Amino acid sequence: AQSVTQPDIHITVSEGASLELRCNYSYGATPYLFWYVQSPGQGLQLLLKYFSGDTLVQGIKGFEAEFKRSQSSFNLRKPSVHWSDAAEYFCAVGLDFGNEKLTFGTGTRLTIIP
Amino acid sequence: DVKVTQSSRYLVKRTGEKVFLECVQDMDHENMFWYRQDPGLGLRLIYFSYDVKMKEKGDIPEGYSVSREKKERFSLILESASTSQTSMYLCASRYQGSGSTEAFFGQGTRLTVV
């Protein structure tokens, strides 16, 4: 069965600093990979997704992620964080069979300090 | 824009009550999902449906049932609510075809069982 690991439960960074959130997956083939963001009290919003092709994908709000097959990783990055980026971030994997469920990591909570 | 609407943002119910959580999507998606979100556990799949009247158990179906009588509506039912079911519940929908297989989420329903 597929699984997703987000090893960092909570990360604190200064506003303007760079950010990297880690995501590792376990699956027999290359899955479809997603990063979602959840602001307090809200649902999840898609930041970016990887299906195939270029392993560096760009998303909304200045985020990007890089798929590394050899490391089974899909880490999320942002060169300079803003206070509004404080939220919880979820990595997810799925198959392109349509009715297959998405498997989510346990999330990383991001705190931004001035 | 895709819209997934959950009927309530906040609910307070008593132990033993039958509780209905409603979710409606407007994008003609075949697949719909109910997740439960708890701190430190991420999102866990309760049930999903890939067609009208079709359903499959997710990872934690015990104590829950679902109903999908119309394509756009997916209901989660707590037959006899317990305090252990106090949680945030998220509904999602997803297109079944290949390609754009991201899930779209509702705003969530925070359920408190007292």
Interface residues (C-beta under 8 A of the other chain):
Chain A: Q6 I9 Y32 F34 Y36 G41 Q42 G43 L44 Q45 L46 K49 F51 F90 A92 G94 D96 G98 N99 K101 L102 T103 F104 G105 T106 G107
Chain B: V4 E30 N31 F33 Y35 G40 L41 G42 L43 R44 L45 F48 Y50 G58 L90 A92 R94 Y95 Q96 G97 S98 G99 T101 E102 A103 F104 F105 G106 Q107 G108 R110
